[in-house]
Amino acid sequence: MSTYYVLADKYINSNSADHGYGDYPERVTYVLTKVEADTLRKAQNAAKRQYKGLCFSGVCADRIYTEVEMAERHPRLLTTA
């Protein structure tokens, strides 16, 4: 069993000069859920059972990482999960 983390993005747009009057929203990445599974595909299925709107393919897809990949790519998010 491995631990997988699903990351999602939230956009903040105040429609002011801080965010280019709506043209440049601020993207905040956060850990949506943590899943225990044997394989990546089983982890994706478990996450989709919890959150129906997840999509792991395409340009704006939600991302899924193992615990080792999270430590390499997003160590800041691993401490808050």
Secondary structure, DSSP 4 states (H G I P E B T S, - for coil): -EEEEEEEEEEE--SSGGGGGGTSPEEEEEEEEEEEESSHHHHHHHHHHH-TT---SSTT--EEEEHHHHHHH-HHHHHH-
